[in-house]
Each structure stands twice: as C-alpha cells, then as structure tokens.
C-alpha cells in the first residue's frame, strides 16, 4: 500500500521507531497500516506504542508486512545495536537530536572521546541568516533552525512540496536541509545531512544508511576531528557539531 499522506511506498519497508510515546505510537500506527515491518524501541514496556506490537523483537525475518515488534531497551543503544542489521528508515520519536546521540554513543563505545564543539558551531551559525536561527546551545554543540517564526504553527498536514509556505507566504525555493548542509560543511571536516521524509501526517523519518556510514566513519577513521550531523526537512532542522579525539 502506498501512503496517501506522503507518496512514499512503505510496504515491506523496515522501519525502526525510536521512542514509544505519543509520537512513536502515531508513527507506528501509520507504518503498520501501510504494510511496513516495524520495530519499536523504548525502555518502558508500558509505553503507548507497545500495545501495537504483535511480539517481542527477534529479527527482521520474524516480521511480515504490517507486523510490529517491541524491544525493551534505551532507544539510542537499540539503534546502535542495529547498525549492522539496520532498518531502511529510522523515525526519531524521543526528545533531542537522536542522530547526534547515536554518533556520540557510538564514539564512546569505540573508546573515542567526543565533546560538543561550541566554537565550530559559532562558525556554522555565522553562515546562516539570523532570522532562521531558533536556538543556539554551545554546551551541547547544537543549533535549531526554522523558517517558521516563533509563536506560529505549521499548517496541519503541510506536504512541504509547494514553493510558498501556506502560513507565512515565505518563498521556500531554498530548503532548510540545504542551508544547514552548507553551514555544517563550513565548520566540520566530515558532515552528514539526514533529510527528514514525511512518512505521513505528523510522522517523519530518515534513511538509516547515511547514519550508519557516519558512525562507522567516526569510529574507524582517524582523520576527522570535527564532525557534524544535521537532521532537517525542507523547513526545519537541527545541527550538532562534535570535536573528536582518542582516549
């Protein structure tokens, strides 16, 4: 079945949903209805999304289209454990920048020290129009950006595929993921942009493979001391920069 909301064919697609709260439950319901093989990861077996599961997690082969399994585990740890047997799509449904958490935890597992790179974040921020910057947190190395002014809400079910924002009337010829890609590349030796895809109304996710490649490169490489990761759709995004060293 093709998702009527997004145009993305989710049938038989392996989807990991990190976080089983309200948004995780919404994502799971949508993906199950569209025939995905769904894995929900949450440390709370009583979370909202757990009730949608047919079984506990064994492997992808144990799931058929429209089936869902539950893994009781910290969401970041669970995603890391799936690097070599990963999904097609990852839906981040926990607070904060999931991709950055996965990168940082992967470095820690490998014995490589990492810390937020506030100085490089300032460089990246300097290449952006100040009007799109929502928040800069140097202590976490993270910048949040949006074309939507604070206090205003996006149109419900906005497909993001029109040239003009239906709320502000702002021209969307340039995407937020494109802007943050350039900003991140200006400050980091290695940067990855995870383009957020609208899987359905209120449901977003990104391809898993680029995240897997970023973590592997960070763990195995020896030339990248400044790394950045961006998760963004056409209108909103988050960027985190790290400085890496060996313990």
LUMDRENPA-343507 format. One line per field, with one value per atom (N, C-alpha, C): residue in three letters; chain; atom name; x, y, z. Coordinates in steps of 0.2 Angstrom, whole numbers, always signed. Each point is the difference from the previous one (the first is absolute). Example, Ala and Ser with C-alpha at 12.3 -4.5 7.8 and 13.67 -1.06 7.14 Angstrom:
LUMDRENPA-343507
aa: c(ALA	ALA	ALA	SER	SER	SER)
ch: c(A	A	A	A	A	A)
at: c(N	CA	C	N	CA	C)
x: c(+66	-4	+4	-2	+4	-4)
y: c(-28	+6	+6	+5	+6	+5)
z: c(+39	+0	+0	-4	+1	+3)
end
This chain:
LUMDRENPA-343507
aa: c(UNK	UNK	UNK	UNK	UNK	UNK	UNK	UNK	UNK	UNK	UNK	UNK	UNK	UNK	UNK	UNK	UNK	UNK	UNK	UNK	UNK	UNK	UNK	UNK	UNK	UNK	UNK	UNK	UNK	UNK	UNK	UNK	UNK	UNK	UNK	UNK	UNK	UNK	UNK	UNK	UNK	UNK	UNK	UNK	UNK	UNK	UNK	UNK	UNK	UNK	UNK	UNK	UNK	UNK	UNK	UNK	UNK	UNK	UNK	UNK	UNK	UNK	UNK	UNK	UNK	UNK	UNK	UNK	UNK	UNK	UNK	UNK	UNK	UNK	UNK	UNK	UNK	UNK	UNK	UNK	UNK	UNK	UNK	UNK	UNK	UNK	UNK	UNK	UNK	UNK	UNK	UNK	UNK	UNK	UNK	UNK	UNK	UNK	UNK	UNK	UNK	UNK	UNK	UNK	UNK	UNK	UNK	UNK	UNK	UNK	UNK	UNK	UNK	UNK	UNK	UNK	UNK	UNK	UNK	UNK	UNK	UNK	UNK	UNK	UNK	UNK	UNK	UNK	UNK	UNK	UNK	UNK	UNK	UNK	UNK	UNK	UNK	UNK	UNK	UNK	UNK	UNK	UNK	UNK	UNK	UNK	UNK	UNK	UNK	UNK	UNK	UNK	UNK	UNK	UNK	UNK	UNK	UNK	UNK	UNK	UNK	UNK	UNK	UNK	UNK	UNK	UNK	UNK	UNK	UNK	UNK	UNK	UNK	UNK	UNK	UNK	UNK	UNK	UNK	UNK	UNK	UNK	UNK	UNK	UNK	UNK	UNK	UNK	UNK	UNK	UNK	UNK	UNK	UNK	UNK	UNK	UNK	UNK	UNK	UNK	UNK	UNK	UNK	UNK	UNK	UNK	UNK	UNK	UNK	UNK	UNK	UNK	UNK	UNK	UNK	UNK	UNK	UNK	UNK	UNK	UNK	UNK	UNK	UNK	UNK	UNK	UNK	UNK	UNK	UNK	UNK	UNK	UNK	UNK	UNK	UNK	UNK	UNK	UNK	UNK	UNK	UNK	UNK	UNK	UNK	UNK	UNK	UNK	UNK	UNK	UNK	UNK	UNK	UNK	UNK	UNK	UNK	UNK	UNK	UNK	UNK	UNK	UNK	UNK	UNK	UNK	UNK	UNK	UNK	UNK	UNK	UNK	UNK	UNK	UNK	UNK	UNK	UNK	UNK	UNK	UNK	UNK	UNK	UNK	UNK	UNK	UNK	UNK	UNK	UNK	UNK	UNK	UNK	UNK	UNK	UNK	UNK	UNK	UNK	UNK	UNK	UNK	UNK	UNK	UNK	UNK	UNK	UNK	UNK	UNK	UNK	UNK	UNK	UNK	UNK	UNK	UNK	UNK	UNK	UNK	UNK	UNK	UNK	UNK	UNK	UNK	UNK	UNK	UNK	UNK	UNK	UNK	UNK	UNK	UNK	UNK	UNK	UNK	UNK	UNK	UNK	UNK	UNK	UNK	UNK	UNK	UNK	UNK	UNK	UNK	UNK	UNK	UNK	UNK	UNK	UNK	UNK	UNK	UNK	UNK	UNK	UNK	UNK	UNK	UNK	UNK	UNK	UNK	UNK	UNK	UNK	UNK	UNK	UNK	UNK	UNK	UNK	UNK	UNK	UNK	UNK	UNK	UNK	UNK	UNK	UNK	UNK	UNK	UNK	UNK	UNK	UNK	UNK	UNK	UNK	UNK	UNK	UNK	UNK	UNK	UNK	UNK	UNK	UNK	UNK	UNK	UNK	UNK	UNK	UNK	UNK	UNK	UNK	UNK	UNK	UNK	UNK	UNK	UNK	UNK	UNK	UNK	UNK	UNK	UNK	UNK	UNK	UNK	UNK	UNK	UNK	UNK	UNK	UNK	UNK	UNK	UNK	UNK	UNK	UNK	UNK	UNK	UNK	UNK	UNK	UNK	UNK	UNK	UNK	UNK	UNK	UNK	UNK	UNK	UNK	UNK	UNK	UNK	UNK	UNK	UNK	UNK	UNK	UNK	UNK	UNK	UNK	UNK	UNK	UNK	UNK	UNK	UNK	UNK	UNK	UNK	UNK	UNK	UNK	UNK	UNK	UNK	UNK	UNK	UNK	UNK	UNK	UNK	UNK	UNK	UNK	UNK	UNK	UNK	UNK	UNK	UNK	UNK	UNK	UNK	UNK	UNK	UNK	UNK	UNK	UNK	UNK	UNK	UNK	UNK	UNK	UNK	UNK	UNK	UNK	UNK	UNK	UNK	UNK	UNK	UNK	UNK	UNK	UNK	UNK	UNK	UNK	UNK	UNK	UNK	UNK	UNK	UNK	UNK	UNK	UNK	UNK	UNK	UNK	UNK	UNK	UNK	UNK	UNK	UNK	UNK	UNK	UNK	UNK	UNK	UNK	UNK	UNK	UNK	UNK	UNK	UNK	UNK	UNK	UNK	UNK	UNK	UNK	UNK	UNK	UNK	UNK	UNK	UNK	UNK	UNK	UNK	UNK	UNK	UNK	UNK	UNK	UNK	UNK	UNK	UNK	UNK	UNK	UNK	UNK	UNK	UNK	UNK	UNK	UNK	UNK	UNK	UNK	UNK	UNK	UNK	UNK	UNK	UNK	UNK	UNK	UNK	UNK	UNK	UNK	UNK	UNK	UNK	UNK	UNK	UNK	UNK	UNK	UNK	UNK	UNK	UNK	UNK	UNK	UNK	UNK	UNK	UNK	UNK	UNK	UNK	UNK	UNK	UNK	UNK	UNK	UNK	UNK	UNK	UNK	UNK	UNK	UNK	UNK	UNK	UNK	UNK	UNK	UNK	UNK	UNK	UNK	UNK	UNK	UNK	UNK	UNK	UNK	UNK	UNK	UNK	UNK	UNK	UNK	UNK	UNK	UNK	UNK	UNK	UNK	UNK	UNK	UNK	UNK	UNK	UNK	UNK	UNK	UNK	UNK	UNK	UNK	UNK	UNK	UNK	UNK	UNK	UNK	UNK	UNK	UNK	UNK	UNK	UNK	UNK	UNK	UNK	UNK	UNK	UNK	UNK	UNK	UNK	UNK	UNK	UNK	UNK	UNK	UNK	UNK	UNK	UNK	UNK	UNK	UNK	UNK	UNK	UNK	UNK	UNK	UNK	UNK	UNK	UNK	UNK	UNK	UNK	UNK	UNK	UNK	UNK	UNK	UNK	UNK	UNK	UNK	UNK	UNK	UNK	UNK	UNK	UNK	UNK	UNK	UNK	UNK)
ch: c(A	A	A	A	A	A	A	A	A	A	A	A	A	A	A	A	A	A	A	A	A	A	A	A	A	A	A	A	A	A	A	A	A	A	A	A	A	A	A	A	A	A	A	A	A	A	A	A	A	A	A	A	A	A	A	A	A	A	A	A	A	A	A	A	A	A	A	A	A	A	A	A	A	A	A	A	A	A	A	A	A	A	A	A	A	A	A	A	A	A	A	A	A	A	A	A	A	A	A	A	A	A	A	A	A	A	A	A	A	A	A	A	A	A	A	A	A	A	A	A	A	A	A	A	A	A	A	A	A	A	A	A	A	A	A	A	A	A	A	A	A	A	A	A	A	A	A	A	A	A	A	A	A	A	A	A	A	A	A	A	A	A	A	A	A	A	A	A	A	A	A	A	A	A	A	A	A	A	A	A	A	A	A	A	A	A	A	A	A	A	A	A	A	A	A	A	A	A	A	A	A	A	A	A	A	A	A	A	A	A	A	A	A	A	A	A	A	A	A	A	A	A	A	A	A	A	A	A	A	A	A	A	A	A	A	A	A	A	A	A	A	A	A	A	A	A	A	A	A	A	A	A	A	A	A	A	A	A	A	A	A	A	A	A	A	A	A	A	A	A	A	A	A	A	A	A	A	A	A	A	A	A	A	A	A	A	A	A	A	A	A	A	A	A	A	A	A	A	A	A	A	A	A	A	A	A	A	A	A	A	A	A	A	A	A	A	A	A	A	A	A	A	A	A	A	A	A	A	A	A	A	A	A	A	A	A	A	A	A	A	A	A	A	A	A	A	A	A	A	A	A	A	A	A	A	A	A	A	A	A	A	A	A	A	A	A	A	A	A	A	A	A	A	A	A	A	A	A	A	A	A	A	A	A	A	A	A	A	A	A	A	A	A	A	A	A	A	A	A	A	A	A	A	A	A	A	A	A	A	A	A	A	A	A	A	A	A	A	A	A	A	A	A	A	A	A	A	A	A	A	A	A	A	A	A	A	A	A	A	A	A	A	A	A	A	A	A	A	A	A	A	A	A	A	A	A	A	A	A	A	A	A	A	A	A	A	A	A	A	A	A	A	A	A	A	A	A	A	A	A	A	A	A	A	A	A	A	A	A	A	A	A	A	A	A	A	A	A	A	A	A	A	A	A	A	A	A	A	A	A	A	A	A	A	A	A	A	A	A	A	A	A	A	A	A	A	A	A	A	A	A	A	A	A	A	A	A	A	A	A	A	A	A	A	A	A	A	A	A	A	A	A	A	A	A	A	A	A	A	A	A	A	A	A	A	A	A	A	A	A	A	A	A	A	A	A	A	A	A	A	A	A	A	A	A	A	A	A	A	A	A	A	A	A	A	A	A	A	A	A	A	A	A	A	A	A	A	A	A	A	A	A	A	A	A	A	A	A	A	A	A	A	A	A	A	A	A	A	A	A	A	A	A	A	A	A	A	A	A	A	A	A	A	A	A	A	A	A	A	A	A	A	A	A	A	A	A	A	A	A	A	A	A	A	A	A	A	A	A	A	A	A	A	A	A	A	A	A	A	A	A	A	A	A	A	A	A	A	A	A	A	A	A	A	A	A	A	A	A	A	A	A	A	A	A	A	A	A	A	A	A	A	A	A	A	A	A	A	A	A	A	A	A	A	A	A	A	A	A	A	A	A	A	A	A	A	A	A	A	A	A)
at: c(N	CA	C	N	CA	C	N	CA	C	N	CA	C	N	CA	C	N	CA	C	N	CA	C	N	CA	C	N	CA	C	N	CA	C	N	CA	C	N	CA	C	N	CA	C	N	CA	C	N	CA	C	N	CA	C	N	CA	C	N	CA	C	N	CA	C	N	CA	C	N	CA	C	N	CA	C	N	CA	C	N	CA	C	N	CA	C	N	CA	C	N	CA	C	N	CA	C	N	CA	C	N	CA	C	N	CA	C	N	CA	C	N	CA	C	N	CA	C	N	CA	C	N	CA	C	N	CA	C	N	CA	C	N	CA	C	N	CA	C	N	CA	C	N	CA	C	N	CA	C	N	CA	C	N	CA	C	N	CA	C	N	CA	C	N	CA	C	N	CA	C	N	CA	C	N	CA	C	N	CA	C	N	CA	C	N	CA	C	N	CA	C	N	CA	C	N	CA	C	N	CA	C	N	CA	C	N	CA	C	N	CA	C	N	CA	C	N	CA	C	N	CA	C	N	CA	C	N	CA	C	N	CA	C	N	CA	C	N	CA	C	N	CA	C	N	CA	C	N	CA	C	N	CA	C	N	CA	C	N	CA	C	N	CA	C	N	CA	C	N	CA	C	N	CA	C	N	CA	C	N	CA	C	N	CA	C	N	CA	C	N	CA	C	N	CA	C	N	CA	C	N	CA	C	N	CA	C	N	CA	C	N	CA	C	N	CA	C	N	CA	C	N	CA	C	N	CA	C	N	CA	C	N	CA	C	N	CA	C	N	CA	C	N	CA	C	N	CA	C	N	CA	C	N	CA	C	N	CA	C	N	CA	C	N	CA	C	N	CA	C	N	CA	C	N	CA	C	N	CA	C	N	CA	C	N	CA	C	N	CA	C	N	CA	C	N	CA	C	N	CA	C	N	CA	C	N	CA	C	N	CA	C	N	CA	C	N	CA	C	N	CA	C	N	CA	C	N	CA	C	N	CA	C	N	CA	C	N	CA	C	N	CA	C	N	CA	C	N	CA	C	N	CA	C	N	CA	C	N	CA	C	N	CA	C	N	CA	C	N	CA	C	N	CA	C	N	CA	C	N	CA	C	N	CA	C	N	CA	C	N	CA	C	N	CA	C	N	CA	C	N	CA	C	N	CA	C	N	CA	C	N	CA	C	N	CA	C	N	CA	C	N	CA	C	N	CA	C	N	CA	C	N	CA	C	N	CA	C	N	CA	C	N	CA	C	N	CA	C	N	CA	C	N	CA	C	N	CA	C	N	CA	C	N	CA	C	N	CA	C	N	CA	C	N	CA	C	N	CA	C	N	CA	C	N	CA	C	N	CA	C	N	CA	C	N	CA	C	N	CA	C	N	CA	C	N	CA	C	N	CA	C	N	CA	C	N	CA	C	N	CA	C	N	CA	C	N	CA	C	N	CA	C	N	CA	C	N	CA	C	N	CA	C	N	CA	C	N	CA	C	N	CA	C	N	CA	C	N	CA	C	N	CA	C	N	CA	C	N	CA	C	N	CA	C	N	CA	C	N	CA	C	N	CA	C	N	CA	C	N	CA	C	N	CA	C	N	CA	C	N	CA	C	N	CA	C	N	CA	C	N	CA	C	N	CA	C	N	CA	C	N	CA	C	N	CA	C	N	CA	C	N	CA	C	N	CA	C	N	CA	C	N	CA	C	N	CA	C	N	CA	C	N	CA	C	N	CA	C	N	CA	C	N	CA	C	N	CA	C	N	CA	C	N	CA	C	N	CA	C	N	CA	C	N	CA	C	N	CA	C	N	CA	C	N	CA	C	N	CA	C	N	CA	C	N	CA	C	N	CA	C	N	CA	C	N	CA	C	N	CA	C	N	CA	C	N	CA	C	N	CA	C	N	CA	C	N	CA	C	N	CA	C	N	CA	C	N	CA	C	N	CA	C	N	CA	C	N	CA	C	N	CA	C)
x: c(+4	-4	+4	-1	+3	-3	+4	-2	-4	-6	-3	+2	+3	+2	+7	+4	+7	+2	-3	+2	+6	+2	+6	-3	+2	-2	+3	-4	+3	-1	-3	-2	+7	+0	+6	+6	+0	+6	+1	+6	+2	+1	-4	+0	+1	+5	+1	-2	-4	-3	+3	+4	+4	-4	-3	-5	-7	-3	-7	-5	+1	-5	-5	-3	-6	+2	+6	+2	+3	+3	+2	-6	-6	-6	-3	+0	-3	+4	+7	+4	-1	+0	-1	-7	-5	-7	+0	+3	+0	+4	+6	+4	-3	-3	-3	-6	-4	-6	+3	+6	+2	+5	+0	+3	+8	+2	+7	+2	+6	+2	+3	-3	+1	+4	+5	+3	-1	-3	+0	+5	+4	+5	-2	-1	-1	+2	+3	+2	-6	-6	-6	-5	-1	-4	-7	-2	-7	-1	+4	-1	-6	-2	-6	+1	+6	+1	+0	+2	+1	-7	-5	-7	-1	+4	-1	+4	+4	+5	-3	+2	-3	+5	+6	+5	+6	+5	+6	+5	+5	+5	+4	+0	+5	+4	-3	+4	-5	+3	-4	-4	+3	-3	-6	-1	-5	-6	+1	-6	-2	-7	-3	-2	-2	-3	-6	+0	-5	+1	+5	+2	+4	+0	+4	+2	+7	+3	+2	+1	+2	+7	+5	+6	+1	+0	+1	+7	+2	+7	+0	+5	+2	+0	-4	-1	+7	+4	+7	+4	+0	+4	-3	-7	-3	+2	+0	+1	+8	+4	+7	+1	-4	+1	-3	-4	-2	+4	+6	+4	+1	+2	+2	-6	-6	-6	-6	+2	-5	-6	-4	-6	+1	-6	+1	-1	-5	-2	+1	+1	+1	-5	-5	-4	+2	+3	+2	-6	-2	-6	+2	+6	+2	+2	+0	+3	+7	+2	+7	+1	+7	+2	+3	-4	+1	+7	+0	+6	+7	+0	+5	+2	-5	+0	+3	-2	+3	+7	+2	+7	+4	-2	+4	+1	-6	+1	+4	+0	+4	+7	+2	+7	+2	-4	+1	+2	-5	+1	+7	+2	+6	+7	-1	+5	+3	-4	+2	-4	+4	-4	-3	-5	-3	-4	+0	-3	-3	-5	-3	+5	-1	+5	-3	-1	-3	+3	+7	+3	-1	+0	-2	-8	-4	-7	-1	+4	+0	+2	+5	+2	-6	-3	-6	-6	-1	-6	+2	+6	+1	-1	-1	-1	-8	-4	-7	-3	-6	-4	-2	+1	-2	-8	-4	-7	-2	+4	-2	+2	+5	+2	-4	-3	-4	+3	+6	+3	+7	+5	+7	+2	+2	+2	+8	+4	+7	+2	-3	+2	-2	-4	-2	+2	+3	+2	-6	-5	-6	-4	-2	-4	-6	-6	-6	-2	-3	-1	-7	-4	-6	-2	-4	-3	-6	-3	-6	+2	-3	+2	-3	+4	-3	-7	-4	-7	-5	+3	-5	+1	-5	-1	+0	+3	-1	-7	-2	-6	-1	-5	-1	+0	+4	+1	+3	+4	+4	+5	-1	+4	+7	+2	+6	+3	-5	+2	-2	-2	-2	+5	+1	+5	-1	-6	-2	-3	+2	-2	-8	-4	-7	-2	+4	-1	+3	+6	+4	+0	-1	+1	+7	+5	+7	+2	+4	+3	+4	-1	+4	+4	+2	+5	+6	+3	+5	-2	+2	-2	+4	-3	+4	+6	-2	+6	+6	-2	+5	+5	-4	+4	+4	-3	+4	+6	-1	+5	+6	-1	+6	+3	-4	+2	+4	-2	+4	+6	+0	+6	+5	-2	+5	+4	-3	+3	+3	-2	+2	+4	+5	+4	-5	-4	-5	-7	-4	-7	-5	-6	-5	-7	-4	-6	-5	-4	-6	-6	-2	-6	-6	-4	-6	-6	-3	-5	-7	-5	-6	-4	+0	-2	-8	-3	-7	-1	-7	-1	+3	+4	+3	+5	+2	+5	+6	+6	+6	+5	+5	+5	+5	+6	+5	+4	+3	+4	+5	+0	+5	+7	+1	+7	+5	-2	+5	+2	-5	+2	+5	-1	+5	+6	+1	+6	+4	-4	+3	+3	-3	+2	+6	+0	+6	+6	-1	+5	+3	-4	+3	+3	-2	+3	+7	+0	+5	+5	-2	+5	+4	+6	+4	+2	-4	+2	-5	-6	-5	-1	+2	+0	-6	-3	-6	-5	-5	-6	-6	-5	-6	-6	-6	-5	-6	-4	-6	-6	-6	-6	-5	-2	-5	-4	-6	-5	+1	-5	+1	-1	-3	-1	+3	+2	+2	+6	+5	+5	+4	+5	+4	+7	+5	+7	+4	+4	+4	+8	+4	+7	+4	+5	+4	+8	+4	+7	+2	+4	+1	+8	+1	+7	+0	+6	+1	+1	-3	+1	+7)
y: c(-6	+6	+6	+5	+6	+5	+3	+5	+6	+1	+6	+6	+1	+6	+2	-4	+2	-2	-5	-2	-5	-2	-4	-7	-5	-7	-3	-1	-3	-8	-3	-7	-4	-4	-5	+4	+6	+4	-1	-1	-1	+7	+1	+7	-1	+3	+0	+7	-1	+6	+1	+5	+1	+4	-3	+3	-2	-2	-3	+4	+7	+4	+2	+6	+2	+0	+4	+0	-7	-4	-6	-5	+1	-4	+3	+6	+3	-3	+0	-2	-8	-3	-8	-1	+3	-1	+1	+5	+2	-5	-2	-5	-7	-2	-6	+0	+5	+0	+0	+2	+1	-6	-5	-7	+0	+4	+0	-5	-2	-5	+5	+0	+5	-2	+3	-1	+6	-1	+6	-1	+5	-1	+5	-2	+4	-4	+4	-3	-2	+3	-1	-5	-6	-5	+2	+5	+2	+6	+2	+6	-1	+6	+0	-5	+0	-3	-8	-2	-7	-4	+3	-3	-2	+3	-1	-6	-3	-5	-7	-4	-7	-5	+2	-4	+4	-3	+3	-1	+4	+0	-6	-3	-6	+2	+1	+2	+3	+3	+2	-5	-6	-6	-2	+1	-2	+5	+5	+5	+0	+0	+0	+7	+2	+7	+1	+6	+2	-3	-3	-3	+5	+0	+4	-4	+1	-3	+5	-1	+4	-2	+5	-1	+4	-3	+4	+2	+6	+2	+8	+2	+8	+1	+5	+1	+1	+4	+1	-7	-3	-7	-4	-1	-4	+1	+7	+2	-2	+1	-2	-7	-4	-8	-2	+4	-2	+3	+3	+2	-5	-6	-5	-4	+1	-3	+5	+6	+5	+0	+5	+1	+4	+1	+5	+7	+1	+6	+0	+6	+1	+6	-1	+6	+2	+6	+2	+3	-3	+2	+0	+3	+1	+8	+3	+7	+0	+6	+1	-2	+0	-1	-8	-4	-7	-2	+2	-1	+2	+6	+2	-5	-2	-4	-7	-2	-7	+1	+5	+2	+0	+4	+1	-7	-4	-6	-5	+0	-4	+1	+6	+2	-2	+1	-3	-7	-4	-7	-2	+4	-2	+3	+3	+3	+6	+4	+6	+6	+5	+5	+5	+3	+5	+5	+6	+5	+6	+3	+5	+5	+2	+5	+7	+4	+6	+5	+0	+5	-1	-7	-1	+2	-1	+1	+8	+4	+7	+2	-4	+1	-2	-6	-2	+5	+2	+5	+7	+2	+6	+0	-6	-1	+0	+0	+0	+7	+1	+6	+0	+5	-1	-1	+2	-1	-7	-4	-7	-4	+3	-3	+0	-5	-1	+0	-4	-1	-2	+2	-2	-2	-6	-3	-2	+4	-2	-5	-1	-6	-6	-1	-6	+0	+5	+1	+0	+2	-1	+6	+1	+6	-3	+4	-2	+6	-2	+5	-1	+5	-1	+6	-1	+6	+3	-4	+2	+5	+6	+4	-3	+1	-2	+3	-5	+2	-2	-2	-2	-7	-3	-8	-1	-6	-2	-2	+0	-2	-8	-2	-7	-4	-5	-4	+3	+5	+4	-5	-1	-5	+3	+6	+3	+0	-1	-1	+6	+6	+6	+5	+4	+6	+5	+0	+5	-3	+2	-2	+2	-4	+1	+5	+0	+4	+7	+1	+6	+3	-4	+3	+0	-2	+0	-5	+3	-4	-6	-6	-6	-3	+5	-3	-3	+2	-3	-4	-6	-4	+1	-2	+1	-5	-6	-5	+2	+4	+2	+5	+5	+5	-3	-4	-3	-5	-3	-4	+5	+6	+4	+3	+2	+2	-5	-6	-5	-2	+0	-1	+5	+6	+6	-1	-4	+0	-7	-5	-7	-3	-5	-3	-6	-2	-6	+2	+1	+1	-4	-1	-5	+4	+0	+3	-6	-1	-5	+4	-1	+4	-4	+4	-2	-1	-6	-2	+0	+3	+0	-7	-4	-7	+0	+5	+1	+6	+2	+6	-1	+5	+0	-5	-4	-5	+1	+0	+2	-6	-1	-4	+1	-4	+1	-6	-1	-6	-2	-6	-2	-1	-1	-1	+5	+7	+5	+1	-2	+0	-5	-6	-6	+2	+3	+2	+5	+5	+5	-3	-4	-3	-5	-4	-4	+4	+6	+4	+3	+2	+3	-4	-7	-5	-2	-1	-4	+5	+6	+5	+3	+3	+4	+7	+2	+7	+5	-2	+5	+1	+7	+2	+4	+3	+4	-3	-2	-4	+3	+1	+3	-5	+1	-4	+5	+0	+4	-5	+1	-3	+6	+0	+6	-2	+3	+0	+6	+1	+6	+7	+0	+6	+0	-5	+0	-5	+1	-4	+1	-5	+0	-2	+3	-1	-1	-5	-1	-1	+3	+0	-3	-5	-3	+1	+0	+0	-7	-4	-7	-1	-4	-2	-7	-3	-6	+0	-5	+0	-2)
z: c(+0	+0	+0	-4	+0	+5	+4	+5	-4	+1	-3	+2	+6	+3	-3	-1	-2	-7	-3	-7	+1	+6	+1	+0	-3	+0	+6	+5	+7	+0	-5	+0	+1	+5	+1	+1	+2	+2	+7	+2	+7	+3	+6	+3	+7	+3	+7	+3	+5	+3	+7	+1	+6	+5	+5	+5	-1	+5	-1	+4	+0	+3	-5	+1	-4	-8	-1	-7	-3	+4	-2	-1	+4	-2	-6	-2	-6	-6	+1	-6	-1	+6	-1	-3	+2	-3	-7	-2	-7	-5	+3	-4	+0	+5	+1	-6	+0	-4	-7	-2	-7	-1	+4	-2	+2	+4	+2	+5	+0	+6	+5	+6	+5	+6	+2	+7	+4	+6	+4	+6	+2	+5	+5	+7	+5	+7	+4	+7	+4	-2	+4	-3	+2	-3	+0	+4	+1	-4	-5	-4	-5	-2	-4	-6	-4	-6	+1	+6	+2	-2	+1	-1	-7	-4	-8	-2	+4	-2	+1	-5	+0	+4	+1	+3	+2	+4	+2	-6	+0	-6	+0	-6	-1	-6	-5	-6	-6	-5	-5	-4	+0	-3	+3	+7	+3	-1	-3	-2	-7	-1	-6	-1	-6	-2	+5	+3	+5	+7	+1	+7	+4	+6	+5	+6	+1	+6	+5	+6	+5	+3	+1	+3	+6	+6	+6	+1	-1	+0	-1	+2	-1	-7	-3	-7	-4	+3	-3	+0	+5	+0	-5	+0	-5	-7	-2	-6	-2	+5	-1	-1	+3	+0	-7	-4	-6	-6	+1	-5	-5	+1	-5	-2	+3	-2	+0	-3	+0	-4	+2	-4	-6	-4	-6	+3	+4	+3	+7	+3	+7	+2	+4	+2	+8	+0	+7	+4	+5	+4	+8	+1	+7	+0	+6	+0	-2	-3	-2	-7	-2	-6	+0	-2	+0	-4	-6	-4	+4	+3	+4	+6	+3	+6	-2	-6	-3	-1	-4	-1	+6	+5	+6	+4	+0	+4	-4	-7	-3	+0	+1	+1	+7	+5	+7	+0	-3	-1	-2	-5	-4	+4	+5	+4	-3	-3	-3	+4	+2	+4	-5	+2	-4	+5	-2	+3	-4	+2	-4	-2	-6	-3	-1	+6	+0	-5	-1	-4	-7	-2	-7	-2	+6	-1	-2	+4	-2	-7	-3	-7	-4	+1	-4	+1	+6	+1	-4	-1	-3	-7	-3	-7	-2	+6	-1	+1	-3	+1	+7	+4	+7	+1	-5	+1	+0	-2	+0	+6	+4	+6	+6	+2	+6	+6	+1	+6	-2	+4	+0	+7	+1	+6	-1	+2	+0	+4	+6	+4	-2	-5	-3	-7	-3	-7	-5	+2	-4	-2	-6	-2	-3	+1	-2	-5	-6	-5	-3	-2	-3	-4	-5	-4	+3	+5	+3	+6	+0	+6	+7	+5	+6	+2	+3	+2	-6	-6	-5	-1	-3	-1	-7	-2	-7	-1	-7	-2	+1	+3	+1	-6	+0	-6	-6	+1	-5	-3	-7	-4	-1	+1	-1	-7	-5	-7	-4	+3	-4	+1	-5	+0	+6	+2	+5	+7	+5	+7	+0	+2	+0	+6	+5	+6	-1	-2	+0	-7	-5	-7	-2	+4	-1	-6	-4	-6	+3	-2	+2	-5	-5	-5	+2	+6	+3	+6	+1	+5	+7	+5	+7	+0	-3	+0	-4	-6	-4	+4	+3	+4	+5	+4	+6	-3	-6	-3	-1	-3	-1	+6	+5	+6	+4	+0	+4	-4	-7	-3	+0	+2	+1	+6	+5	+7	+1	-3	+2	-6	+2	-5	-3	+3	-2	+2	-4	+1	-3	+3	-3	+1	-5	+0	-1	+5	+0	-2	-6	-2	+2	+4	+3	-5	+0	-5	+3	-3	+3	-2	+5	-1	+0	+4	+0	+4	+1	+4	+7	+2	+6	+2	-6	+1	-4	+3	-4	+1	-5	+1	-5	+1	-5	-2	-6	-2	+5	+2	+5	-2	-7	-2	+1	-1	+1	+7	+5	+7	+1	-2	+1	-3	-6	-3	+4	+3	+4	+6	+4	+6	-1	-6	-1	-2	-4	-2	+7	+4	+6	+5	+0	+4	-3	-6	-4	-3	-1	-3	+5	-3	+4	-2	-5	-3	+2	+2	+2	+7	+2	+6	+2	-5	+0	-4	+3	-3	+1	-4	+1	-3	+3	-3	+0	-5	-1	-1	+3	-2	-2	-6	-2	-5	+0	-6	-4	-4	-4	+4	+6	+3	+7	+3	+7	+0	+5	+1	+6	+2	+6	-2	+2	-2	+7	+0	+6	-3	+4	-2	+6	-2	+5	-2	+5	-1	+3	-4	+2	+1	+5	+2	+3	+0	+3	+7	+4	+7	+2)
end
